[in-house]
Amino acid sequence: MPTINTSELQAQFERLRSNKSFELFIISIIVISALVIGVKTYPLPPAVEQAIVILDWGITFFFLIEVSIRYLGDPNKKRFFHNGWNLFDTLIVIISLIPIDNSELALIGRLVRIFRVLRMVSIIPELRTLMNSLLAALPQLAYVLLMMFIIFYIYAAIGATFFASINPDLWGDIAVSMLTLFRVMTFEDWTDVMYETMKIYPLSWTFYLSFIFLSAFAFLNMIIGIVVNVMEEENANQAKAEALAAGEPTMKDLRDEIRTLRALMESRTRE
């Protein structure tokens, strides 16, 4: 009876999961899954609905096979689920297998199938780098967002104090005032809001212009700068990791080599 070589089997699975054609095929299945989700929002004949249900289950089982291949092809299976993307993909696939279409949890089942589109992020390295950069930027963004909230709160309190009698729908309380300020920040007909208050308070334009300068120009540009900076760092780290994996010398290695050559040349000069 022939014995199965575990290392050879794992190597085959690893080659399969690293194959570009296999990755493109997975991406095409994810695109089809997204299209199926979109088609199900339209009124369809019963036969088409039945075909879509069968196709949806086929896609789910394919994703199960694909996750299994990735797990079997991983050289360090104990740390497979330490990767957040692997854990996310596995949870989405497992929950999709639960037959809850005719139960009270049918809405959750449909939502999980919608989130399968996010598997595109875990498959495409560029999207994964972008998402990792956004997650890495969250601690720095938190302070900027907190400062933005403070500015919103102060301006909303001022707006509710002075403008509530002019238009209660826009400035009736501090919560509604913050929504109005968000409208002003996104430049959604903000001049209409400003001209309405300027009829009673001619200098109220300073309120709006100062708020727009702080929120739309200063803080939003700070957020963009933080995200871009973190993205550059993430790309540099990824390039360094790829260089180490390929055995290529990094900048640190080159600097150490230059120092070694310089020390060697100085010692020969002294001789």
CYANA upper distance limits for C-alpha pairs under 8 A (distance plus 0.5 A):
  4 ILE  CA      9 LEU  CA      8.16
  5 ASN  CA      9 LEU  CA      6.75
  6 THR  CA     10 GLN  CA      6.61
  7 SER  CA     11 ALA  CA      6.60
  8 GLU  CA     12 GLN  CA      6.73
  9 LEU  CA     13 PHE  CA      6.86
 10 GLN  CA     14 GLU  CA      6.56
 10 GLN  CA     72 LEU  CA      6.59
 10 GLN  CA     73 GLY  CA      5.52
 10 GLN  CA     74 ASP  CA      8.05
 10 GLN  CA     75 PRO  CA      8.04
 11 ALA  CA     15 ARG  CA      6.61
 11 ALA  CA     73 GLY  CA      7.07
 12 GLN  CA     16 LEU  CA      6.65
 12 GLN  CA     73 GLY  CA      7.88
 13 PHE  CA     17 ARG  CA      6.68
 13 PHE  CA     69 ILE  CA      6.41
 13 PHE  CA     70 ARG  CA      7.75
 13 PHE  CA     72 LEU  CA      6.85
 13 PHE  CA     73 GLY  CA      4.96
 14 GLU  CA     18 SER  CA      6.67
 14 GLU  CA     69 ILE  CA      8.37
 14 GLU  CA     70 ARG  CA      7.76
 14 GLU  CA     72 LEU  CA      8.14
 14 GLU  CA     73 GLY  CA      4.56
 14 GLU  CA     74 ASP  CA      7.04
 15 ARG  CA     19 ASN  CA      6.52
 15 ARG  CA     73 GLY  CA      8.24
 16 LEU  CA     22 PHE  CA      7.30
 16 LEU  CA     69 ILE  CA      8.41
 17 ARG  CA     22 PHE  CA      7.19
 17 ARG  CA     23 GLU  CA      7.70
 17 ARG  CA     69 ILE  CA      7.25
 17 ARG  CA     70 ARG  CA      6.48
 17 ARG  CA     73 GLY  CA      7.54
 18 SER  CA     22 PHE  CA      8.08
 18 SER  CA     23 GLU  CA      7.91
 19 ASN  CA     23 GLU  CA      6.90
 20 LYS  CA     24 LEU  CA      6.66
 21 SER  CA     25 PHE  CA      6.63
 22 PHE  CA     26 ILE  CA      6.74
 23 GLU  CA     27 ILE  CA      6.75
 23 GLU  CA    123 ILE  CA      7.71
 24 LEU  CA     28 SER  CA      6.69
 25 PHE  CA     29 ILE  CA      6.81
 26 ILE  CA     30 ILE  CA      6.77
 27 ILE  CA     31 VAL  CA      6.73
 27 ILE  CA    120 MET  CA      7.03
 27 ILE  CA    123 ILE  CA      7.83
 28 SER  CA     32 ILE  CA      6.69
 29 ILE  CA     33 SER  CA      6.58
 29 ILE  CA     59 ILE  CA      7.60
 30 ILE  CA     34 ALA  CA      6.76
 30 ILE  CA    116 ARG  CA      7.84
 30 ILE  CA    117 VAL  CA      6.59
 30 ILE  CA    119 ARG  CA      7.78
 30 ILE  CA    120 MET  CA      7.21
 31 VAL  CA     35 LEU  CA      6.76
 31 VAL  CA    117 VAL  CA      7.92
 32 ILE  CA     36 VAL  CA      6.63
 33 SER  CA     37 ILE  CA      6.86
 33 SER  CA     56 ASP  CA      7.67
 33 SER  CA     59 ILE  CA      7.43
 33 SER  CA    116 ARG  CA      8.12
 33 SER  CA    117 VAL  CA      7.64
 34 ALA  CA     38 GLY  CA      6.90
 34 ALA  CA    114 ILE  CA      7.79
 34 ALA  CA    116 ARG  CA      8.37
 34 ALA  CA    117 VAL  CA      6.38
 35 LEU  CA     39 VAL  CA      6.60
 36 VAL  CA     40 LYS  CA      6.70
 36 VAL  CA     52 ILE  CA      7.44
 36 VAL  CA     56 ASP  CA      7.89
 37 ILE  CA     41 THR  CA      7.53
 37 ILE  CA    113 ARG  CA      8.19
 37 ILE  CA    114 ILE  CA      7.13
 38 GLY  CA     42 TYR  CA      8.17
 40 LYS  CA     44 LEU  CA      8.11
 40 LYS  CA     49 GLU  CA      8.13
 40 LYS  CA     52 ILE  CA      8.35
 44 LEU  CA     48 VAL  CA      6.73
 44 LEU  CA     49 GLU  CA      6.67
 45 PRO  CA     49 GLU  CA      6.80
 46 PRO  CA     50 GLN  CA      6.68
 47 ALA  CA     51 ALA  CA      6.77
 48 VAL  CA     52 ILE  CA      6.64
 49 GLU  CA     53 VAL  CA      6.73
 50 GLN  CA     54 ILE  CA      6.86
 51 ALA  CA     55 LEU  CA      6.63
 52 ILE  CA     56 ASP  CA      6.42
 53 VAL  CA     57 TRP  CA      6.82
 54 ILE  CA     58 GLY  CA      6.69
 55 LEU  CA     59 ILE  CA      6.68
 56 ASP  CA     60 THR  CA      6.77
 57 TRP  CA     61 PHE  CA      6.75
 58 GLY  CA     62 PHE  CA      6.67
 59 ILE  CA     63 PHE  CA      6.74
 60 THR  CA     64 LEU  CA      6.83
 60 THR  CA     93 VAL  CA      7.05
 60 THR  CA     96 SER  CA      7.14
 60 THR  CA     97 LEU  CA      7.44
 61 PHE  CA     65 ILE  CA      6.80
 61 PHE  CA     97 LEU  CA      8.41
 62 PHE  CA     66 GLU  CA      6.62
 63 PHE  CA     67 VAL  CA      6.58
 63 PHE  CA     93 VAL  CA      6.99
 64 LEU  CA     68 SER  CA      6.69
 64 LEU  CA     90 THR  CA      8.43
 64 LEU  CA     93 VAL  CA      6.56
 64 LEU  CA     94 ILE  CA      8.23
 65 ILE  CA     69 ILE  CA      6.69
 66 GLU  CA     70 ARG  CA      6.83
 67 VAL  CA     71 TYR  CA      6.68
 67 VAL  CA     89 ASP  CA      7.90
 67 VAL  CA     90 THR  CA      7.19
 68 SER  CA     72 LEU  CA      6.56
 69 ILE  CA     73 GLY  CA      6.39
 70 ARG  CA     74 ASP  CA      6.63
 71 TYR  CA     77 LYS  CA      7.01
 71 TYR  CA     80 PHE  CA      7.25
 72 LEU  CA     77 LYS  CA      7.90
 74 ASP  CA     80 PHE  CA      7.51
 76 ASN  CA     80 PHE  CA      7.10
 79 ARG  CA     83 ASN  CA      7.74
 80 PHE  CA     86 ASN  CA      7.28
 81 PHE  CA     86 ASN  CA      6.30
 81 PHE  CA     87 LEU  CA      5.70
 82 HIS  CA     86 ASN  CA      8.26
 82 HIS  CA     87 LEU  CA      7.85
 83 ASN  CA     87 LEU  CA      6.90
 84 GLY  CA     88 PHE  CA      6.58
 85 TRP  CA     89 ASP  CA      6.60
 85 TRP  CA    122 SER  CA      6.33
 86 ASN  CA     90 THR  CA      6.63
 86 ASN  CA    122 SER  CA      8.41
 87 LEU  CA     91 LEU  CA      6.64
 88 PHE  CA     92 ILE  CA      6.70
 89 ASP  CA     93 VAL  CA      6.75
 89 ASP  CA    116 ARG  CA      8.50
 89 ASP  CA    119 ARG  CA      7.02
 89 ASP  CA    122 SER  CA      8.40
 90 THR  CA     94 ILE  CA      6.58
 91 LEU  CA     95 ILE  CA      6.53
 92 ILE  CA     96 SER  CA      6.57
 92 ILE  CA    112 VAL  CA      6.87
 92 ILE  CA    113 ARG  CA      8.18
 92 ILE  CA    115 PHE  CA      7.99
 92 ILE  CA    116 ARG  CA      7.11
 93 VAL  CA     97 LEU  CA      6.96
 94 ILE  CA     98 ILE  CA      7.57
 95 ILE  CA    109 GLY  CA      7.98
 95 ILE  CA    112 VAL  CA      7.64
 96 SER  CA    109 GLY  CA      7.00
 96 SER  CA    112 VAL  CA      6.98
 96 SER  CA    113 ARG  CA      6.95
 98 ILE  CA    109 GLY  CA      8.42
100 ILE  CA    104 GLU  CA      8.01
100 ILE  CA    105 LEU  CA      6.33
100 ILE  CA    106 ALA  CA      5.79
100 ILE  CA    109 GLY  CA      6.81
101 ASP  CA    105 LEU  CA      7.76
101 ASP  CA    106 ALA  CA      5.05
101 ASP  CA    107 LEU  CA      8.49
101 ASP  CA    109 GLY  CA      7.17
101 ASP  CA    110 ARG  CA      8.49
102 ASN  CA    106 ALA  CA      6.63
105 LEU  CA    109 GLY  CA      6.93
106 ALA  CA    110 ARG  CA      6.83
107 LEU  CA    111 LEU  CA      6.70
108 ILE  CA    112 VAL  CA      6.64
109 GLY  CA    113 ARG  CA      6.89
110 ARG  CA    114 ILE  CA      6.82
111 LEU  CA    115 PHE  CA      6.89
112 VAL  CA    116 ARG  CA      7.12
113 ARG  CA    117 VAL  CA      8.28
115 PHE  CA    119 ARG  CA      8.13
118 LEU  CA    122 SER  CA      7.91
119 ARG  CA    123 ILE  CA      6.90
120 MET  CA    124 ILE  CA      6.64
120 MET  CA    127 LEU  CA      8.33
121 VAL  CA    125 PRO  CA      7.93
121 VAL  CA    127 LEU  CA      5.55
121 VAL  CA    128 ARG  CA      5.70
121 VAL  CA    131 MET  CA      8.15
122 SER  CA    127 LEU  CA      7.96
122 SER  CA    128 ARG  CA      6.19
123 ILE  CA    128 ARG  CA      8.04
124 ILE  CA    128 ARG  CA      6.78
125 PRO  CA    129 THR  CA      6.59
126 GLU  CA    130 LEU  CA      6.77
127 LEU  CA    131 MET  CA      6.68
128 ARG  CA    132 ASN  CA      6.54
129 THR  CA    133 SER  CA      6.55
129 THR  CA    231 MET  CA      8.20
129 THR  CA    234 GLU  CA      7.39
129 THR  CA    235 ASN  CA      7.75
130 LEU  CA    134 LEU  CA      6.86
130 LEU  CA    231 MET  CA      7.37
131 MET  CA    135 LEU  CA      6.74
132 ASN  CA    136 ALA  CA      6.51
132 ASN  CA    234 GLU  CA      8.19
133 SER  CA    137 ALA  CA      6.59
133 SER  CA    227 VAL  CA      7.47
133 SER  CA    230 VAL  CA      6.25
133 SER  CA    231 MET  CA      5.49
133 SER  CA    234 GLU  CA      6.65
134 LEU  CA    138 LEU  CA      6.95
134 LEU  CA    227 VAL  CA      6.96
134 LEU  CA    230 VAL  CA      8.28
134 LEU  CA    231 MET  CA      8.18
136 ALA  CA    230 VAL  CA      7.47
137 ALA  CA    141 LEU  CA      6.50
137 ALA  CA    226 ILE  CA      7.20
137 ALA  CA    227 VAL  CA      6.43
137 ALA  CA    230 VAL  CA      6.57
138 LEU  CA    142 ALA  CA      6.40
139 PRO  CA    143 TYR  CA      7.85
140 GLN  CA    144 VAL  CA      7.57
140 GLN  CA    226 ILE  CA      7.80
141 LEU  CA    145 LEU  CA      6.52
141 LEU  CA    223 ILE  CA      6.93
141 LEU  CA    226 ILE  CA      7.76
142 ALA  CA    146 LEU  CA      6.54
143 TYR  CA    147 MET  CA      6.71
144 VAL  CA    148 MET  CA      6.68
144 VAL  CA    219 PHE  CA      7.39
144 VAL  CA    222 MET  CA      8.14
144 VAL  CA    223 ILE  CA      7.65
145 LEU  CA    149 PHE  CA      6.62
146 LEU  CA    150 ILE  CA      6.86
147 MET  CA    151 ILE  CA      6.83
148 MET  CA    152 PHE  CA      6.56
148 MET  CA    215 SER  CA      7.29
148 MET  CA    219 PHE  CA      7.46
149 PHE  CA    153 TYR  CA      6.47
150 ILE  CA    154 ILE  CA      6.69
151 ILE  CA    155 TYR  CA      6.67
151 ILE  CA    215 SER  CA      8.45
152 PHE  CA    156 ALA  CA      6.34
152 PHE  CA    178 MET  CA      6.75
152 PHE  CA    181 LEU  CA      7.69
153 TYR  CA    157 ALA  CA      6.61
153 TYR  CA    174 ILE  CA      8.06
153 TYR  CA    178 MET  CA      7.43
154 ILE  CA    158 ILE  CA      6.84
155 TYR  CA    159 GLY  CA      6.52
155 TYR  CA    181 LEU  CA      8.47
155 TYR  CA    211 PHE  CA      7.92
156 ALA  CA    160 ALA  CA      6.52
156 ALA  CA    171 TRP  CA      8.48
156 ALA  CA    174 ILE  CA      5.99
156 ALA  CA    175 ALA  CA      8.21
156 ALA  CA    177 SER  CA      5.44
156 ALA  CA    178 MET  CA      5.78
156 ALA  CA    181 LEU  CA      7.58
157 ALA  CA    161 THR  CA      6.64
157 ALA  CA    174 ILE  CA      6.24
157 ALA  CA    177 SER  CA      8.07
158 ILE  CA    162 PHE  CA      6.79
159 GLY  CA    163 PHE  CA      5.87
159 GLY  CA    164 ALA  CA      7.67
159 GLY  CA    171 TRP  CA      6.73
159 GLY  CA    177 SER  CA      7.02
160 ALA  CA    164 ALA  CA      5.54
160 ALA  CA    171 TRP  CA      5.35
160 ALA  CA    172 GLY  CA      6.52
160 ALA  CA    173 ASP  CA      6.13
160 ALA  CA    174 ILE  CA      6.46
160 ALA  CA    177 SER  CA      6.71
163 PHE  CA    167 ASN  CA      7.04
163 PHE  CA    168 PRO  CA      8.26
163 PHE  CA    171 TRP  CA      6.39
163 PHE  CA    197 THR  CA      7.25
164 ALA  CA    168 PRO  CA      5.36
164 ALA  CA    170 LEU  CA      7.97
164 ALA  CA    171 TRP  CA      5.09
164 ALA  CA    172 GLY  CA      5.34
164 ALA  CA    173 ASP  CA      7.90
165 SER  CA    172 GLY  CA      8.28
166 ILE  CA    196 GLU  CA      8.31
166 ILE  CA    197 THR  CA      7.34
166 ILE  CA    200 ILE  CA      8.49
167 ASN  CA    171 TRP  CA      6.56
167 ASN  CA    172 GLY  CA      7.63
168 PRO  CA    172 GLY  CA      4.47
168 PRO  CA    173 ASP  CA      8.28
169 ASP  CA    176 VAL  CA      7.97
170 LEU  CA    176 VAL  CA      6.51
170 LEU  CA    177 SER  CA      6.48
170 LEU  CA    180 THR  CA      6.42
171 TRP  CA    176 VAL  CA      6.46
171 TRP  CA    177 SER  CA      5.20
171 TRP  CA    180 THR  CA      7.89
172 GLY  CA    176 VAL  CA      6.91
172 GLY  CA    177 SER  CA      7.46
173 ASP  CA    177 SER  CA      6.56
174 ILE  CA    178 MET  CA      6.66
175 ALA  CA    179 LEU  CA      7.07
176 VAL  CA    180 THR  CA      6.77
177 SER  CA    181 LEU  CA      6.65
178 MET  CA    182 PHE  CA      6.69
179 LEU  CA    183 ARG  CA      6.87
180 THR  CA    184 VAL  CA      6.81
181 LEU  CA    185 MET  CA      6.56
182 PHE  CA    186 THR  CA      6.77
183 ARG  CA    187 PHE  CA      6.75
183 ARG  CA    188 GLU  CA      5.87
183 ARG  CA    189 ASP  CA      8.19
183 ARG  CA    190 TRP  CA      7.19
184 VAL  CA    188 GLU  CA      6.65
184 VAL  CA    189 ASP  CA      7.91
184 VAL  CA    190 TRP  CA      5.26
184 VAL  CA    208 TYR  CA      8.18
184 VAL  CA    212 ILE  CA      7.79
185 MET  CA    211 PHE  CA      8.29
185 MET  CA    212 ILE  CA      6.28
185 MET  CA    215 SER  CA      7.02
185 MET  CA    216 ALA  CA      6.14
186 THR  CA    216 ALA  CA      7.97
189 ASP  CA    193 VAL  CA      7.68
190 TRP  CA    194 MET  CA      6.82
191 THR  CA    195 TYR  CA      6.48
192 ASP  CA    196 GLU  CA      6.69
193 VAL  CA    197 THR  CA      7.20
194 MET  CA    198 MET  CA      6.64
194 MET  CA    204 SER  CA      7.75
194 MET  CA    205 TRP  CA      6.88
194 MET  CA    208 TYR  CA      7.49
195 TYR  CA    199 LYS  CA      7.04
196 GLU  CA    200 ILE  CA      8.30
197 THR  CA    201 TYR  CA      6.37
197 THR  CA    202 PRO  CA      8.04
197 THR  CA    204 SER  CA      7.13
198 MET  CA    202 PRO  CA      4.80
198 MET  CA    203 LEU  CA      7.12
198 MET  CA    204 SER  CA      6.17
198 MET  CA    205 TRP  CA      7.39
203 LEU  CA    207 PHE  CA      8.41
204 SER  CA    208 TYR  CA      7.46
205 TRP  CA    209 LEU  CA      6.64
206 THR  CA    210 SER  CA      6.37
207 PHE  CA    211 PHE  CA      6.72
208 TYR  CA    212 ILE  CA      6.59
209 LEU  CA    213 PHE  CA      6.59
210 SER  CA    214 LEU  CA      6.79
211 PHE  CA    215 SER  CA      6.49
211 PHE  CA    216 ALA  CA      8.47
212 ILE  CA    216 ALA  CA      5.68
212 ILE  CA    217 PHE  CA      7.26
213 PHE  CA    217 PHE  CA      5.57
213 PHE  CA    218 ALA  CA      6.75
214 LEU  CA    218 ALA  CA      5.49
214 LEU  CA    219 PHE  CA      6.72
215 SER  CA    219 PHE  CA      5.70
215 SER  CA    220 LEU  CA      6.86
216 ALA  CA    220 LEU  CA      5.98
216 ALA  CA    221 ASN  CA      8.15
217 PHE  CA    221 ASN  CA      6.43
218 ALA  CA    222 MET  CA      6.78
219 PHE  CA    223 ILE  CA      6.77
220 LEU  CA    224 ILE  CA      6.79
221 ASN  CA    225 GLY  CA      6.53
222 MET  CA    226 ILE  CA      6.67
223 ILE  CA    227 VAL  CA      6.76
224 ILE  CA    228 VAL  CA      6.60
225 GLY  CA    229 ASN  CA      6.55
226 ILE  CA    230 VAL  CA      6.66
227 VAL  CA    231 MET  CA      6.52
228 VAL  CA    232 GLU  CA      6.72
229 ASN  CA    233 GLU  CA      6.90
230 VAL  CA    234 GLU  CA      6.60
231 MET  CA    235 ASN  CA      6.64
232 GLU  CA    236 ALA  CA      6.64
233 GLU  CA    237 ASN  CA      6.63
234 GLU  CA    238 GLN  CA      6.60
235 ASN  CA    239 ALA  CA      6.57
236 ALA  CA    240 LYS  CA      6.63
237 ASN  CA    241 ALA  CA      6.63
238 GLN  CA    242 GLU  CA      6.65
239 ALA  CA    243 ALA  CA      6.60
240 LYS  CA    244 LEU  CA      6.70
240 LYS  CA    250 THR  CA      7.25
241 ALA  CA    245 ALA  CA      6.64
242 GLU  CA    246 ALA  CA      6.60
243 ALA  CA    247 GLY  CA      6.52
243 ALA  CA    248 GLU  CA      5.42
243 ALA  CA    249 PRO  CA      7.41
243 ALA  CA    250 THR  CA      7.32
244 LEU  CA    248 GLU  CA      6.40
244 LEU  CA    249 PRO  CA      7.74
244 LEU  CA    250 THR  CA      7.87
249 PRO  CA    253 ASP  CA      6.19
249 PRO  CA    254 LEU  CA      7.13
250 THR  CA    254 LEU  CA      6.84
251 MET  CA    255 ARG  CA      6.62
252 LYS  CA    256 ASP  CA      6.67
253 ASP  CA    257 GLU  CA      6.64
254 LEU  CA    258 ILE  CA      6.63
255 ARG  CA    259 ARG  CA      6.70
256 ASP  CA    260 THR  CA      6.68
257 GLU  CA    261 LEU  CA      6.72
258 ILE  CA    262 ARG  CA      6.53
259 ARG  CA    263 ALA  CA      6.59
260 THR  CA    264 LEU  CA      6.66
261 LEU  CA    265 MET  CA      6.61
262 ARG  CA    266 GLU  CA      6.67
263 ALA  CA    267 SER  CA      6.68
264 LEU  CA    268 ARG  CA      6.82
265 MET  CA    269 THR  CA      6.63
266 GLU  CA    270 ARG  CA      6.76
267 SER  CA    271 GLU  CA      6.89
